[in-house]
Amino acid sequence: MMANIKPVELQTGHISNTEKEERLKAESKLKGDKIITPKPPKELSSNGKKLYKKIIDLLPTGFLNGGDTFVVGIVAEALDRMQICQTKINADGLFTKGGEENNAVKTYDKYSKTFEKFSGKIGLSPKDRSALAVLILSDNDKKQDEVLNILDDDE
């Protein structure tokens, strides 16, 4: 089984420029040209559909593609179910009157594991968000350098 390999854009370790370019080309080819649809899957609840749209809005444009629709749907569904469980836990408490653990606690745990597993695949973990932030800052620096180079060439 392969290690959890991240897209080259989220890579934090050192790789050569050549390897980075090759990986970018390969990932771009595999990613395809279909963008993710903002229309949520019909199977989601109304809250799940709102969460689906919010997840898409959280990530940079072009980061997700059509194949990510399923993963975003799973993450939205997990969040929706976790919220339902949290409401039940808040209303009924962690334990029943008989002293047994509220079933909503176990269900919450199940969906939180699903959320954790799949949210990392689309860049929603804190580590992935940090990597995205570094990437965005790096791109901004490059754009500023390009502008400075153009200005310098004009002088």
MODELLER restraints for C-alpha pairs under 7 A, 6 or more apart:
rsr = mdl.restraints
at = mdl.atoms
rsr.add(forms.Gaussian(group=physical.xy_distance, feature=features.Distance(at['CA:8:A'], at['CA:20:A']), mean=6.59, stdev=0.5))
rsr.add(forms.Gaussian(group=physical.xy_distance, feature=features.Distance(at['CA:8:A'], at['CA:23:A']), mean=6.46, stdev=0.5))
rsr.add(forms.Gaussian(group=physical.xy_distance, feature=features.Distance(at['CA:8:A'], at['CA:24:A']), mean=6.52, stdev=0.5))
rsr.add(forms.Gaussian(group=physical.xy_distance, feature=features.Distance(at['CA:9:A'], at['CA:135:A']), mean=6.90, stdev=0.5))
rsr.add(forms.Gaussian(group=physical.xy_distance, feature=features.Distance(at['CA:10:A'], at['CA:128:A']), mean=6.55, stdev=0.5))
rsr.add(forms.Gaussian(group=physical.xy_distance, feature=features.Distance(at['CA:10:A'], at['CA:131:A']), mean=5.31, stdev=0.5))
rsr.add(forms.Gaussian(group=physical.xy_distance, feature=features.Distance(at['CA:10:A'], at['CA:132:A']), mean=6.29, stdev=0.5))
rsr.add(forms.Gaussian(group=physical.xy_distance, feature=features.Distance(at['CA:12:A'], at['CA:131:A']), mean=6.89, stdev=0.5))
rsr.add(forms.Gaussian(group=physical.xy_distance, feature=features.Distance(at['CA:31:A'], at['CA:65:A']), mean=6.68, stdev=0.5))
rsr.add(forms.Gaussian(group=physical.xy_distance, feature=features.Distance(at['CA:34:A'], at['CA:65:A']), mean=5.82, stdev=0.5))
rsr.add(forms.Gaussian(group=physical.xy_distance, feature=features.Distance(at['CA:34:A'], at['CA:66:A']), mean=5.28, stdev=0.5))
rsr.add(forms.Gaussian(group=physical.xy_distance, feature=features.Distance(at['CA:35:A'], at['CA:62:A']), mean=6.87, stdev=0.5))
rsr.add(forms.Gaussian(group=physical.xy_distance, feature=features.Distance(at['CA:35:A'], at['CA:64:A']), mean=6.80, stdev=0.5))
rsr.add(forms.Gaussian(group=physical.xy_distance, feature=features.Distance(at['CA:35:A'], at['CA:65:A']), mean=4.35, stdev=0.5))
rsr.add(forms.Gaussian(group=physical.xy_distance, feature=features.Distance(at['CA:35:A'], at['CA:66:A']), mean=4.96, stdev=0.5))
rsr.add(forms.Gaussian(group=physical.xy_distance, feature=features.Distance(at['CA:36:A'], at['CA:64:A']), mean=5.97, stdev=0.5))
rsr.add(forms.Gaussian(group=physical.xy_distance, feature=features.Distance(at['CA:36:A'], at['CA:65:A']), mean=4.47, stdev=0.5))
rsr.add(forms.Gaussian(group=physical.xy_distance, feature=features.Distance(at['CA:36:A'], at['CA:66:A']), mean=4.03, stdev=0.5))
rsr.add(forms.Gaussian(group=physical.xy_distance, feature=features.Distance(at['CA:36:A'], at['CA:68:A']), mean=6.76, stdev=0.5))
rsr.add(forms.Gaussian(group=physical.xy_distance, feature=features.Distance(at['CA:36:A'], at['CA:69:A']), mean=6.13, stdev=0.5))
rsr.add(forms.Gaussian(group=physical.xy_distance, feature=features.Distance(at['CA:37:A'], at['CA:66:A']), mean=6.69, stdev=0.5))
rsr.add(forms.Gaussian(group=physical.xy_distance, feature=features.Distance(at['CA:38:A'], at['CA:53:A']), mean=6.08, stdev=0.5))
rsr.add(forms.Gaussian(group=physical.xy_distance, feature=features.Distance(at['CA:40:A'], at['CA:49:A']), mean=5.42, stdev=0.5))
rsr.add(forms.Gaussian(group=physical.xy_distance, feature=features.Distance(at['CA:40:A'], at['CA:52:A']), mean=6.09, stdev=0.5))
rsr.add(forms.Gaussian(group=physical.xy_distance, feature=features.Distance(at['CA:40:A'], at['CA:53:A']), mean=6.88, stdev=0.5))
rsr.add(forms.Gaussian(group=physical.xy_distance, feature=features.Distance(at['CA:41:A'], at['CA:73:A']), mean=6.86, stdev=0.5))
rsr.add(forms.Gaussian(group=physical.xy_distance, feature=features.Distance(at['CA:44:A'], at['CA:77:A']), mean=6.59, stdev=0.5))
rsr.add(forms.Gaussian(group=physical.xy_distance, feature=features.Distance(at['CA:47:A'], at['CA:80:A']), mean=6.38, stdev=0.5))
rsr.add(forms.Gaussian(group=physical.xy_distance, feature=features.Distance(at['CA:48:A'], at['CA:76:A']), mean=5.29, stdev=0.5))
rsr.add(forms.Gaussian(group=physical.xy_distance, feature=features.Distance(at['CA:48:A'], at['CA:77:A']), mean=5.43, stdev=0.5))
rsr.add(forms.Gaussian(group=physical.xy_distance, feature=features.Distance(at['CA:48:A'], at['CA:80:A']), mean=5.37, stdev=0.5))
rsr.add(forms.Gaussian(group=physical.xy_distance, feature=features.Distance(at['CA:51:A'], at['CA:76:A']), mean=5.30, stdev=0.5))
rsr.add(forms.Gaussian(group=physical.xy_distance, feature=features.Distance(at['CA:52:A'], at['CA:72:A']), mean=6.31, stdev=0.5))
rsr.add(forms.Gaussian(group=physical.xy_distance, feature=features.Distance(at['CA:52:A'], at['CA:73:A']), mean=6.22, stdev=0.5))
rsr.add(forms.Gaussian(group=physical.xy_distance, feature=features.Distance(at['CA:52:A'], at['CA:76:A']), mean=5.11, stdev=0.5))
rsr.add(forms.Gaussian(group=physical.xy_distance, feature=features.Distance(at['CA:71:A'], at['CA:118:A']), mean=6.43, stdev=0.5))
rsr.add(forms.Gaussian(group=physical.xy_distance, feature=features.Distance(at['CA:75:A'], at['CA:115:A']), mean=5.34, stdev=0.5))
rsr.add(forms.Gaussian(group=physical.xy_distance, feature=features.Distance(at['CA:75:A'], at['CA:118:A']), mean=6.18, stdev=0.5))
rsr.add(forms.Gaussian(group=physical.xy_distance, feature=features.Distance(at['CA:75:A'], at['CA:119:A']), mean=6.05, stdev=0.5))
rsr.add(forms.Gaussian(group=physical.xy_distance, feature=features.Distance(at['CA:78:A'], at['CA:111:A']), mean=5.14, stdev=0.5))
rsr.add(forms.Gaussian(group=physical.xy_distance, feature=features.Distance(at['CA:78:A'], at['CA:112:A']), mean=6.89, stdev=0.5))
rsr.add(forms.Gaussian(group=physical.xy_distance, feature=features.Distance(at['CA:78:A'], at['CA:114:A']), mean=6.48, stdev=0.5))
rsr.add(forms.Gaussian(group=physical.xy_distance, feature=features.Distance(at['CA:78:A'], at['CA:115:A']), mean=5.56, stdev=0.5))
rsr.add(forms.Gaussian(group=physical.xy_distance, feature=features.Distance(at['CA:79:A'], at['CA:115:A']), mean=6.80, stdev=0.5))
rsr.add(forms.Gaussian(group=physical.xy_distance, feature=features.Distance(at['CA:81:A'], at['CA:111:A']), mean=6.84, stdev=0.5))
rsr.add(forms.Gaussian(group=physical.xy_distance, feature=features.Distance(at['CA:82:A'], at['CA:108:A']), mean=5.17, stdev=0.5))
rsr.add(forms.Gaussian(group=physical.xy_distance, feature=features.Distance(at['CA:82:A'], at['CA:111:A']), mean=6.13, stdev=0.5))
rsr.add(forms.Gaussian(group=physical.xy_distance, feature=features.Distance(at['CA:82:A'], at['CA:112:A']), mean=6.78, stdev=0.5))
rsr.add(forms.Gaussian(group=physical.xy_distance, feature=features.Distance(at['CA:85:A'], at['CA:104:A']), mean=5.09, stdev=0.5))
rsr.add(forms.Gaussian(group=physical.xy_distance, feature=features.Distance(at['CA:85:A'], at['CA:107:A']), mean=6.97, stdev=0.5))
rsr.add(forms.Gaussian(group=physical.xy_distance, feature=features.Distance(at['CA:85:A'], at['CA:108:A']), mean=5.64, stdev=0.5))
rsr.add(forms.Gaussian(group=physical.xy_distance, feature=features.Distance(at['CA:88:A'], at['CA:104:A']), mean=6.60, stdev=0.5))
rsr.add(forms.Gaussian(group=physical.xy_distance, feature=features.Distance(at['CA:89:A'], at['CA:104:A']), mean=6.27, stdev=0.5))
rsr.add(forms.Gaussian(group=physical.xy_distance, feature=features.Distance(at['CA:89:A'], at['CA:105:A']), mean=6.92, stdev=0.5))
rsr.add(forms.Gaussian(group=physical.xy_distance, feature=features.Distance(at['CA:94:A'], at['CA:101:A']), mean=5.99, stdev=0.5))
rsr.add(forms.Gaussian(group=physical.xy_distance, feature=features.Distance(at['CA:94:A'], at['CA:102:A']), mean=5.34, stdev=0.5))
rsr.add(forms.Gaussian(group=physical.xy_distance, feature=features.Distance(at['CA:94:A'], at['CA:105:A']), mean=6.79, stdev=0.5))
rsr.add(forms.Gaussian(group=physical.xy_distance, feature=features.Distance(at['CA:95:A'], at['CA:101:A']), mean=4.35, stdev=0.5))
rsr.add(forms.Gaussian(group=physical.xy_distance, feature=features.Distance(at['CA:95:A'], at['CA:102:A']), mean=4.81, stdev=0.5))
rsr.add(forms.Gaussian(group=physical.xy_distance, feature=features.Distance(at['CA:96:A'], at['CA:102:A']), mean=5.68, stdev=0.5))
rsr.add(forms.Gaussian(group=physical.xy_distance, feature=features.Distance(at['CA:119:A'], at['CA:125:A']), mean=6.30, stdev=0.5))
rsr.add(forms.Gaussian(group=physical.xy_distance, feature=features.Distance(at['CA:123:A'], at['CA:129:A']), mean=6.11, stdev=0.5))
